[in-house]
């Protein structure tokens, strides 16, 4: 037949074409897929027959060979396209895209073979205590052509046969180890096993020795912390005024605390051979306040009383709190009370009087038109009327005092640095002038306002007596001793001033620490008053009227809250808010605050930083919370009709 003759001619042409450097010269018959019309007649499928009926050309793959049938009449030719893993040649042209084909075309589909080399990597940890080896074995991928049914558009498909190459280059791994300067802790046994039994691997190939653990200094405190002489508040918010919580008490000679010394750990060694120094243990400092002595890291009570400690950073200040029991009322006959300890008043605090304590204040009677300030908590068993209560806070005067101390610290630091620079001058060195004299001249010429600043600080300590647990009297003594005129004959004057700077810094930290005290206010009721606590406010009696309540923590009012305002960052739990006459009452919710009201009247204003909500109709079981971002989320509320 004519077609058979054509095929034979093509075969001869391919055999004679020795100068053309194409796959025709170097591929065996196993990689060829040529058109064979005789074989095509034997493989005619139903799909092929359907395509012939339509009249378009088609192509298909059978037993790894490509077959093409021309279209009938003016219909479309078959189109074939290459795929990954198969090199498709048509009439000697390597195809990169689809192309129409016909029966007379010479088509070769040559399966590819890819060889992927092995991959090695060594990763050293940031602390240089370990190194990880990563091995990915090489592989050979052999592709083969997949049979497909007849179709007008035929895109080749290839099957990939992957085979791992079980061979690891030991020299390449050692080269990577050396390039990363790894000389210690190499796991040669792991490497030898990988060479013997090649496999994909990711694991530790070198390991150093970490520093041995040391121990930080720490303080063992032998008394109960935060023990307060105040009523017990139950989970329901009710307060038991008869049974007070126990107060810690010690006798003279009691060991209040001990400091355990730390120690440094053993050195380690990195995989690169360096010695790794262990971390320096954290140190703590013990300081003795009033009524306390410290010997050989042992804190001993020098008198009976309530033990207390203030922790400021890594410094622990221990002291014995005195307690002042004032019999009767605080009035004009007794005068105002100021005490460096706790105060218990058996009567009331009357009009125009003030009470200040560095510890808790406990008042059995009522407070009327008075000012009550405590560094810690305040408890009033009866009502508070037209008065100001502040628990845990500090006055503006103390804040101003702290600013003056901070300013003095900064100036003295600068003066010391300036003095040291001048002492490096050759002329001053040769003159033999003393450091104290240089410092004195610097204060007089460059920092001549230091004496006025020191006088302000000393005056505040003297006049206000700064009733607190911190030993400001000792600071006053050192200020008078070393300044404003340094001792020019003292060789260690610069060291003494630097020690004074540390004392000033600690005093400033202490004052700032006062603002963070966990202090509560617990009272029976309030009228036309200001109530502010660093932690919680609990009003357990009939309620709070036309008053302003502020708490960093929770606010709980068992009775009525009517008129005035509440500000809280915690849980606000109220029984009844407002009145049927629409008395304006505000509740300001800080970040993360929640609100729960058993019964709320109209004209209650609820505020956050970003939103204001007004309760316009009476409701019961109203609740809300502040979401992330300061958004107010109204959770529930049931409108009720007032009779």
Secondary structure, DSSP 8 states (H G I E B T S, - for coil): -HHHHHHHHHHHHHHH--SS-SHHHH--GGG-----HHHHHHS--HHHHHHHHHT--EEEEETTEEEEE--STT---EEEE-BTTEEEEETTEE-SS-EEE-TTS-EEEEE-EEEE--EEEEEE-TTSSEEEEEEE-EEEEEEEE--EEEESEEE--EEEEEEEE----HHHHHHHHHHTT--SSB-HHHHHHHHHS---EEEEEEE-B-----B--EEEE-S-TT---SEEE-TTS-EEEEEE-----B-TT-EEEEEE--B----EE-TTS-EE--------EEEE-TTEEEETTEEEESSSBEEEEEEETTEEEEEEEEEEEE-S-BSTTT--EEESEEEEESS-B-TT-EEEESS-EEESS-EES-EEEESS-EEEEEEEES-EEEES---HHHHHHHHHHHHHHHHHHHHHHHHHHHHTSHHHHHHT--HHHHHHHHHHHT-TTHHHHHHHHHHHHHHHTT-SSS-HHHHHHHHHHHSSS--TT-TTHHHHHHHHHHHHHHHHHHHHHHTT----EEEEEEES-EEEESS-EEEEEEEEEEEEEEESS-EEEEEEEEEEEEEESSEEEEEEES-TT---EEEEE-TT-EEEEEEE-SSEEEE-SS-EEEE-S-EEEEEEEE-TTS-EEEEEEEE----
